[in-house]
Amino acid sequence: MKKVTYTLDDETVERIERAAARDHRPRSSVVREAVARYAAESERLSPDEVREQLRILDAIAEIPSTRSARAVDAELRRLTESRRSGWRRPDRRRP
């Protein structure tokens, strides 16, 4: 771990100290958890990003399939079998 120095307002420091005392753990642990939660929340997509991704998926869904249902089912069976047996990349160097 790395030791760092940040400037925080008094209210934030008091919150950190109360949380640490309540949970009987170090202040650094409280700060690490708070930063991890903030990072997880900030990495979520915004409503505009969600709408754009859904628009793209809708556009993809409208593209007609180029393979038969039978071919798709066969590929899904192969994938399922390979995952159950410990998939390995096929050796593409062989003719």
PASEBA-1860 file (N, C-alpha, C; in nm, 3 decimals):
! residues 95
1> MKKVTYTL> 0.083/-0.117/0.000/0.000/0.000/0.000/0.087/0.124/0.000 ~ 0.026/0.233/-0.042/0.096/0.358/-0.051/0.038/0.457/0.048 ~ 0.122/0.534/0.112/0.076/0.636/0.206/0.064/0.767/0.129 ~ -0.055/0.833/0.141/-0.078/0.958/0.069/-0.136/1.064/0.164 ~ -0.130/1.187/0.121/-0.183/1.296/0.201/-0.283/1.375/0.118 ~ -0.403/1.395/0.174/-0.509/1.473/0.111/-0.562/1.574/0.211 ~ -0.613/1.683/0.162/-0.675/1.782/0.248/-0.826/1.765/0.243 ~ -0.888/1.745/0.360/-1.032/1.724/0.369/-1.091/1.828/0.464
9> DDETVERI> -1.216/1.863/0.441/-1.282/1.956/0.532/-1.313/1.885/0.663 ~ -1.337/1.965/0.767/-1.359/1.910/0.902/-1.477/1.814/0.907 ~ -1.585/1.848/0.839/-1.705/1.763/0.842/-1.676/1.625/0.784 ~ -1.601/1.621/0.674/-1.567/1.492/0.612/-1.480/1.410/0.706 ~ -1.383/1.473/0.769/-1.295/1.403/0.863/-1.377/1.346/0.978 ~ -1.472/1.425/1.029/-1.556/1.377/1.139/-1.640/1.257/1.096 ~ -1.692/1.261/0.975/-1.769/1.146/0.925/-1.683/1.021/0.916 ~ -1.563/1.037/0.866/-1.471/0.923/0.855/-1.442/0.867/0.994
17> ERAAARDH> -1.413/0.955/1.089/-1.380/0.911/1.224/-1.500/0.843/1.292 ~ -1.622/0.897/1.273/-1.741/0.833/1.331/-1.764/0.694/1.272 ~ -1.751/0.684/1.140/-1.771/0.554/1.075/-1.666/0.454/1.122 ~ -1.542/0.498/1.134/-1.434/0.408/1.178/-1.459/0.362/1.322 ~ -1.500/0.455/1.408/-1.525/0.419/1.548/-1.645/0.325/1.559 ~ -1.750/0.354/1.483/-1.871/0.271/1.488/-1.841/0.128/1.444 ~ -1.761/0.114/1.338/-1.732/-0.019/1.282/-1.606/-0.083/1.339 ~ -1.538/-0.012/1.430/-1.414/-0.063/1.491/-1.312/-0.103/1.386
25> RPRSSVVR> -1.283/-0.009/1.298/-1.182/-0.036/1.195/-1.105/0.091/1.165 ~ -0.993/0.080/1.097/-0.909/0.196/1.070/-0.978/0.297/0.976 ~ -0.944/0.423/0.994/-0.998/0.528/0.906/-0.962/0.501/0.760 ~ -0.842/0.452/0.737/-0.801/0.426/0.598/-0.892/0.322/0.532 ~ -0.939/0.227/0.611/-1.031/0.126/0.559/-1.164/0.190/0.519 ~ -1.212/0.284/0.601/-1.337/0.355/0.569/-1.320/0.434/0.439 ~ -1.208/0.502/0.425/-1.182/0.582/0.305/-1.171/0.492/0.182 ~ -1.099/0.379/0.194/-1.086/0.287/0.081/-1.223/0.237/0.035
33> EAVARYAA> -1.308/0.199/0.131/-1.441/0.150/0.096/-1.524/0.260/0.029 ~ -1.517/0.381/0.082/-1.593/0.492/0.025/-1.548/0.521/-0.119 ~ -1.419/0.519/-0.142/-1.367/0.543/-0.277/-1.409/0.431/-0.371 ~ -1.403/0.307/-0.324/-1.444/0.193/-0.407/-1.591/0.203/-0.445 ~ -1.676/0.240/-0.348/-1.819/0.256/-0.378/-1.843/0.369/-0.476 ~ -1.773/0.480/-0.456/-1.788/0.594/-0.547/-1.745/0.555/-0.689 ~ -1.633/0.487/-0.699/-1.582/0.446/-0.830/-1.681/0.353/-0.900 ~ -1.737/0.258/-0.826/-1.834/0.165/-0.885/-1.957/0.240/-0.936
41> ESERLSPD> -2.003/0.336/-0.860/-2.121/0.414/-0.899/-2.090/0.504/-1.018 ~ -1.972/0.564/-1.020/-1.939/0.658/-1.127/-1.911/0.586/-1.259 ~ -1.883/0.455/-1.253/-1.856/0.379/-1.375/-1.984/0.332/-1.443 ~ -2.099/0.350/-1.375/-2.227/0.311/-1.435/-2.259/0.404/-1.551 ~ -2.333/0.354/-1.648/-2.370/0.434/-1.763/-2.475/0.538/-1.725 ~ -2.465/0.653/-1.789/-2.567/0.756/-1.769/-2.693/0.714/-1.845 ~ -2.808/0.774/-1.814/-2.930/0.741/-1.889/-2.915/0.764/-2.039 ~ -2.842/0.868/-2.079/-2.820/0.893/-2.222/-2.736/0.782/-2.286
49> EVREQLRI> -2.635/0.735/-2.212/-2.551/0.626/-2.264/-2.631/0.497/-2.276 ~ -2.718/0.471/-2.179/-2.803/0.352/-2.186/-2.894/0.359/-2.308 ~ -2.957/0.474/-2.329/-3.046/0.489/-2.446/-2.969/0.469/-2.577 ~ -2.848/0.522/-2.585/-2.768/0.507/-2.707/-2.732/0.361/-2.730 ~ -2.694/0.290/-2.626/-2.660/0.149/-2.643/-2.783/0.068/-2.682 ~ -2.898/0.100/-2.625/-3.021/0.030/-2.663/-3.057/0.060/-2.808 ~ -3.035/0.184/-2.851/-3.061/0.219/-2.991/-2.972/0.136/-3.084 ~ -2.847/0.120/-3.047/-2.753/0.041/-3.128/-2.797/-0.106/-3.131
57> LDAIAEIP> -2.836/-0.160/-3.016/-2.882/-0.299/-3.012/-3.007/-0.319/-3.096 ~ -3.099/-0.222/-3.091/-3.219/-0.231/-3.175/-3.182/-0.233/-3.322 ~ -3.084/-0.150/-3.361/-3.040/-0.146/-3.501/-2.977/-0.279/-3.541 ~ -2.899/-0.338/-3.452/-2.837/-0.468/-3.481/-2.944/-0.575/-3.494 ~ -3.046/-0.570/-3.409/-3.152/-0.671/-3.412/-3.231/-0.667/-3.542 ~ -3.233/-0.553/-3.609/-3.307/-0.540/-3.735/-3.229/-0.597/-3.854 ~ -3.100/-0.623/-3.837/-3.019/-0.678/-3.946/-3.056/-0.825/-3.964 ~ -3.092/-0.864/-4.085/-3.131/-1.004/-4.106/-3.016/-1.101/-4.079
65> STRSARAV> -3.051/-1.217/-4.028/-2.953/-1.319/-3.998/-2.895/-1.377/-4.127 ~ -2.768/-1.408/-4.125/-2.703/-1.466/-4.242/-2.685/-1.617/-4.229 ~ -2.724/-1.671/-4.112/-2.710/-1.814/-4.091/-2.844/-1.874/-4.054 ~ -2.857/-1.999/-4.082/-2.982/-2.068/-4.049/-2.989/-2.095/-3.899 ~ -3.108/-2.117/-3.850/-3.127/-2.150/-3.708/-3.052/-2.279/-3.675 ~ -3.047/-2.371/-3.771/-2.978/-2.499/-3.749/-2.827/-2.475/-3.727 ~ -2.768/-2.385/-3.808/-2.625/-2.355/-3.794/-2.596/-2.287/-3.661 ~ -2.684/-2.197/-3.620/-2.666/-2.129/-3.492/-2.678/-2.228/-3.377
73> DAELRRLT> -2.777/-2.317/-3.380/-2.793/-2.418/-3.276/-2.669/-2.508/-3.266 ~ -2.613/-2.545/-3.381/-2.494/-2.630/-3.383/-2.376/-2.558/-3.317 ~ -2.360/-2.429/-3.349/-2.250/-2.354/-3.289/-2.270/-2.340/-3.138 ~ -2.392/-2.314/-3.095/-2.419/-2.304/-2.951/-2.390/-2.436/-2.880 ~ -2.422/-2.547/-2.943/-2.390/-2.678/-2.882/-2.239/-2.695/-2.869 ~ -2.164/-2.658/-2.974/-2.018/-2.669/-2.968/-1.961/-2.581/-2.857 ~ -2.012/-2.459/-2.844/-1.965/-2.370/-2.738/-1.994/-2.427/-2.601 ~ -2.113/-2.478/-2.582/-2.152/-2.536/-2.454/-2.061/-2.654/-2.420
81> ESRRSGWR> -2.037/-2.740/-2.516/-1.951/-2.857/-2.493/-1.808/-2.814/-2.461 ~ -1.757/-2.713/-2.533/-1.619/-2.670/-2.509/-1.605/-2.607/-2.370 ~ -1.706/-2.534/-2.325/-1.698/-2.474/-2.192/-1.704/-2.580/-2.083 ~ -1.781/-2.682/-2.105/-1.792/-2.789/-2.005/-1.665/-2.872/-1.998 ~ -1.593/-2.881/-2.110/-1.474/-2.966/-2.113/-1.344/-2.888/-2.095 ~ -1.351/-2.758/-2.070/-1.229/-2.679/-2.054/-1.179/-2.634/-2.189 ~ -1.238/-2.529/-2.240/-1.211/-2.480/-2.375/-1.065/-2.446/-2.396 ~ -1.015/-2.482/-2.512/-0.881/-2.443/-2.555/-0.890/-2.387/-2.695
89> RPDRRRP> -0.809/-2.285/-2.722/-0.807/-2.223/-2.855/-0.760/-2.327/-2.957 ~ -0.833/-2.341/-3.067/-0.789/-2.436/-3.169/-0.657/-2.392/-3.231 ~ -0.576/-2.487/-3.266/-0.449/-2.458/-3.331/-0.476/-2.424/-3.476 ~ -0.466/-2.297/-3.510/-0.498/-2.250/-3.645/-0.384/-2.272/-3.745 ~ -0.269/-2.319/-3.696/-0.157/-2.342/-3.787/-0.174/-2.468/-3.868 ~ -0.259/-2.557/-3.820/-0.280/-2.682/-3.893/-0.366/-2.657/-4.016 ~ -0.335/-2.725/-4.126/-0.417/-2.708/-4.249/-0.552/-2.773/-4.239
END
